[in-house]
Structure formats: C-alpha cells, structure tokens
C-alpha cells in the first residue's frame, strides 16, 4: 500500500517529530512524512540534506527512500482542529496515494510499519483513550452528541463503548468520508455551539465539545458510514501490553520533563517517556551520546523512586 504520514508541529514539538521519524525509520517505513508547522524550522531539518526547496515546502532526506516534507501553515486555529484539513489537503495533493496516517508529534511507533498498513485496510485505524475510556452508547454525553450529529445531517451508524484518542488515525482513500465528517462536525461546533477553535479544551468539561477536536473525532466515528478498526488504550501505551505506539499525552513532554522532580511528586516515568529516549539518536541525532546516557540514568533513578512512591 502506498502510504504517507503526517503530523503538525510548533514550538518544542520538533523534538517529538524527530523521535517519531527515528522510530518510523527503525521500524521499516519508506516514503514521506508531511510536517505542517508554524514558526522556525528545527536545526536538525536545516542541517539535513535538502532534496528540494520550494516557496511553500522544504523536502529533506532522512535515509534512502525516506524523506520529510516541511509545509509552513497559516491558520489561527489550534493545530488540533487543523488535523482533518491537513489530512484532506494531502489526499488532494497526492492523488496517487492509498492512505494517510496522522500521528501527534509526541508519539513514537513500536512495531514494523507493515502492521499499520494492514490495520488501516480493515477500517479507519483508531485507538481508545485511557481517560473516560468506558463510555457506553447510553452515556449522556453521547446523547448530546447525537443532537450534533443530527445537525450535521447525519445519523449514528454504530454505538461505540469507548472514547477515542484523536492523536492518531490511519485512513485509506476508500474511507476518507470519516475525515470529511470530522472536519464538518468541527465546523458545526464552531457555528452552532460556540466552539473556540483557538483553544484545545473548554474550561467546562460538561460542554458538548469539552475536548474540541477529539469530541468531534468521536462523533465522526459514530456516524461515518465506513468501517472502523479499534485498538484499546494499550495501543498508545496508556496501559501495559501495547505493541503499536507510545503516546506521551499530557502537558509535560518527555523532552522537557524533570523526571526526578516528577517522580518525587508521585509521577514516575511513563512508557512513552522511556520510548522517546530510545528514539533520539538515529538517524536524526538530537542529543550527544553523553546526554542520552545521563538521561537514561535519570530515568532509571526516577523509576526506582516510583516503585515506592506514586499517586496511583
């Protein structure tokens, strides 16, 4: 299958993008990753071999057969709300591709790429959240979402029992209707429900769009008349036993986290923290060898502290 990958990045998230790229390379991906960005290009991109440079994009070589395309974006929206637009843009500009996989820039993958291509052929590839994962079809929030779906001139086609994380999806061209509906529901939220697309979350978690793009993502899964293929929260390493990817969800990211301090607060290093530091050396070298050795020592120390003191 001819697949491309995309992500969205600004600020320090370029560290996460590089780790994602390194993990993709380790696990056999060949092709292109599209990086929509705001601000300056990261140093690792400036220092890489340039394949082509155009007014609206820069393509660099990662390894033989693997390249990264940087696309500057002009949008006032929080990047979370721009995800469906970016996926659709790539499908339009690349009519020959079969599938697009979106990853948040704080994710690294853990298994061979062929498993992702296979997954998306079964339906839109989706992963459950860990927070509010148990969300049955009779949940009151879903009842409110049904009203939004109706306003979008759609009807629910399935009852989902779990809440989905919008940090990842894999979509084939055949199932692109899912992304169109995701985009449309965000627009419905903006016009009819006061959804502020410049902010990731509402202050009121009872809002219909409390977690803006992610709630719209879940509504799309309820009403898009295409197959979906769900994996539990272990699919993002929110629980142990996952094989697909690690997602460093949450405010404090692995590249800025003070691990000893967090461990003393009862928050030991997560699987995603550890997997980030596994993917920072090749082919994109983000830190010196001594820095990585030191950070691994810190992670081991913080994990040891976490054996005796944690919040949960």
C-alpha positions in Angstrom: 0.0 0.0 0.0 1.3 3.5 -0.9 1.0 5.4 2.4 2.2 8.7 3.7 2.4 10.0 7.2 1.6 13.5 8.5 2.0 15.4 11.7 1.6 19.0 13.0 4.3 20.8 15.0 5.2 24.1 16.6 7.5 25.2 19.4 9.5 22.5 21.1 7.4 19.7 19.4 10.1 19.4 16.8 11.9 17.1 19.3 8.9 14.8 19.2 8.7 14.9 15.4 12.3 13.9 15.2 11.8 11.0 17.6 8.7 9.9 15.6 10.8 10.0 12.4 13.5 7.9 14.0 11.0 5.3 15.2 9.5 5.1 11.8 12.9 4.5 10.3 13.7 1.9 12.8 10.5 0.0 12.0 10.8 -0.1 8.3 8.8 2.8 7.0 9.7 4.0 3.5 8.1 7.0 1.9 7.3 10.6 3.1 6.2 12.3 6.2 4.5 15.6 5.8 5.1 18.1 8.7 2.8 21.1 8.9 4.5 23.7 11.1 4.4 27.2 12.5 7.5 29.2 13.4 11.1 28.3 12.6 12.4 25.1 11.1 14.3 23.0 13.7 18.1 22.8 13.5 18.0 19.1 12.6 16.0 20.0 9.5 18.3 22.8 8.5 21.3 20.6 8.9 19.8 17.7 6.8 20.3 17.1 3.1 17.9 19.1 1.1 16.1 17.2 -1.7 14.0 20.2 -2.9 13.2 23.7 -1.7 10.1 25.5 -2.9 8.2 28.6 -1.7 5.7 26.5 0.2 7.7 23.4 1.2 11.1 22.0 2.0 11.9 18.3 1.5 14.8 16.8 3.3 16.3 13.3 3.1 16.1 11.2 6.3 17.5 8.0 4.8 17.5 6.3 1.4 13.8 6.0 0.5 12.5 8.1 3.4 12.0 11.9 3.2 10.3 14.6 5.3 8.3 17.4 3.7 8.0 20.6 5.8 5.0 22.7 5.0 4.5 26.1 6.7 0.9 26.6 7.6 -1.1 29.8 8.1 -4.0 29.2 10.4 -5.2 30.8 13.6 -6.7 27.6 14.8 -5.1 25.4 17.4 -3.4 22.7 15.4 -5.6 20.0 17.0 -8.5 21.4 14.9 -6.5 21.5 11.7 -5.8 17.7 11.7 -8.7 16.8 9.3 -7.9 19.7 7.0 -4.2 18.6 6.8 -5.2 15.0 6.0 -7.6 16.1 3.3 -5.0 18.5 1.8 -2.5 15.7 1.4 -5.0 13.4 -0.2 -5.9 16.2 -2.7 -2.2 17.0 -3.5 -1.2 13.4 -3.8 -3.9 11.6 -5.8 -1.8 8.5 -6.2 -1.5 7.6 -2.5 -3.7 5.0 -0.9 -3.6 6.0 2.8 -2.6 8.8 5.2 -1.6 8.2 8.8 -1.8 11.1 11.2 0.4 11.0 14.3 0.6 13.6 17.0 4.2 14.9 17.4 4.5 13.2 20.8 4.1 9.7 19.5 6.7 7.1 18.6 5.9 3.7 16.9 7.0 0.3 18.3 6.3 -2.3 15.6 7.1 -2.8 11.9 5.3 -0.4 9.6 3.6 -3.2 7.7 1.3 -3.7 10.7 -0.1 -0.2 10.3 -0.7 -0.6 6.6 -2.5 -3.9 7.4 -4.5 -2.2 10.2 -5.9 0.6 8.0 -7.2 -1.9 5.4 -9.7 -3.2 8.0 -11.2 0.2 8.6 -10.2 3.6 9.9 -7.5 2.8 12.4 -8.4 4.2 15.9 -7.1 3.9 19.5 -9.1 4.3 22.7 -8.3 6.9 25.3 -7.5 5.9 28.9 -9.4 8.8 30.4 -13.2 8.2 30.2 -12.5 5.1 28.1 -15.6 3.4 29.4 -18.2 5.4 27.5 -21.2 3.2 26.6 -23.7 4.0 23.9 -26.2 5.2 26.5 -23.8 7.7 28.0 -25.5 11.1 28.4 -22.7 12.8 26.5 -23.3 10.6 23.6 -27.0 11.5 23.7 -25.9 15.2 23.3 -23.5 14.2 20.6 -26.4 12.6 18.7 -28.0 16.1 18.5 -24.8 17.5 17.0 -24.8 14.6 14.5 -28.4 15.3 13.5 -27.5 19.0 13.0 -24.7 17.8 10.6 -27.4 15.9 8.7 -26.1 12.5 9.7 -27.4 9.6 11.8 -25.4 7.3 14.1 -24.5 4.1 12.3 -22.8 2.4 15.3 -22.7 2.5 19.1 -19.2 2.7 20.4 -18.5 1.8 24.0 -15.2 3.6 24.4 -13.8 7.1 24.0 -11.3 7.5 21.2 -8.0 9.5 21.2 -7.6 11.8 18.2 -3.8 11.7 18.4 -3.7 9.1 15.7 -5.7 7.8 12.8 -5.0 5.8 9.7 -7.3 6.4 6.8 -7.4 4.9 3.3 -8.8 6.8 0.4 -11.7 4.4 0.4 -12.7 5.5 3.9 -12.0 9.2 3.6 -15.6 10.1 4.4 -14.6 9.7 8.1 -12.2 12.7 7.8 -14.7 14.8 5.9 -17.3 14.3 8.6 -14.7 15.0 11.4 -14.0 18.4 9.7 -17.7 19.1 9.2 -18.6 18.4 12.8 -15.8 20.8 14.0 -17.4 23.5 11.8 -20.9 22.6 13.2 -19.4 23.1 16.7 -17.9 26.4 15.8 -21.1 27.8 14.2 -23.8 26.4 16.5 -22.1 25.5 19.8 -19.6 28.3 20.3 -16.6 26.0 19.9 -13.4 28.1 20.1 -11.0 26.6 17.7 -8.1 28.5 19.1 -8.2 26.6 22.4 -7.7 22.9 22.8 -10.2 22.4 25.6 -13.1 24.0 27.3 -13.0 25.1 30.9 -16.3 23.3 31.4 -15.9 19.6 30.9 -19.7 19.2 30.6 -19.6 21.1 27.3 -20.7 19.1 24.2 -17.3 19.9 22.8 -15.3 19.8 26.0 -12.3 18.4 24.3 -12.9 20.1 21.0 -11.4 18.2 18.1 -11.4 14.9 20.0 -15.1 15.0 20.7 -15.7 15.8 17.0 -13.5 12.8 16.2 -15.6 10.6 18.4 -18.8 11.9 16.8 -17.4 11.1 13.3 -16.7 7.5 14.4 -20.3 7.3 15.5 -21.8 8.4 12.2 -19.3 7.9 9.4 -20.7 5.1 7.3 -17.3 3.4 6.8 -15.6 0.6 8.7 -13.5 1.4 11.7 -10.9 -0.7 13.5 -10.4 0.0 17.1 -7.5 -0.9 19.5 -7.7 -0.4 23.3 -5.7 2.1 25.3 -2.7 -0.2 25.3 -2.4 0.8 21.6 -0.8 4.1 22.8 0.9 2.6 25.8 -1.6 4.1 28.2 -1.7 0.6 29.6 1.0 -2.1 29.5 0.9 -4.7 26.8 0.7 -2.5 23.8 2.5 -3.2 20.5 1.7 -0.3 18.2 2.9 3.0 19.6 3.7 5.2 22.7 1.9 8.4 23.1 3.3 11.0 25.6 -0.1 12.6 26.2 -0.4 15.2 28.9 1.1 18.7 29.3 4.7 17.9 30.2 6.5 16.2 27.3 9.5 13.8 27.5 12.0 16.3 26.1 11.2 18.9 28.8 10.2 16.8 31.8 12.1 16.9 35.1 12.0 13.1 35.9 13.3 13.1 39.4 11.1 16.0 40.4 8.0 14.3 38.8 8.9 11.0 40.5 9.1 12.7 43.9 5.6 14.1 43.2 4.4 10.5 42.6 4.6 10.5 38.8 7.3 8.0 37.7 8.5 7.9 34.1 5.9 6.5 31.7 6.3 4.0 28.9 6.1 6.9 26.5 8.9 8.8 28.3 11.2 5.8 28.1 10.3 5.1 24.4 11.0 8.8 23.5 14.6 8.5 24.7 15.1 5.2 22.8 14.4 7.2 19.6 16.6 10.3 19.8 19.9 9.2 18.2 19.4 7.7 14.7 19.2 8.8 12.0 18.4 12.2 13.5 20.7 12.9 16.4 19.0 15.2 18.9 21.5 14.9 21.8 25.1 13.9 22.3 25.8 10.3 23.4 26.7 11.5 26.9 23.4 13.4 27.2 21.5 10.3 26.4 23.5 8.2 28.8 22.8 10.7 31.5 19.1 10.9 30.8 18.8 7.1 30.9 20.5 7.1 34.3 18.0 9.7 35.4 15.1 7.6 34.1 16.3 4.6 35.9 16.7 6.6 39.2 13.2 8.1 38.8 11.7 4.7 38.0 13.3 3.3 41.2 11.8 6.1 43.2 8.5 5.3 41.6 8.5 1.8 43.0 8.0 3.2 46.4 6.1 6.4 45.9 3.4 7.0 43.3 0.0 8.7 43.2 -1.8 5.6 41.9 
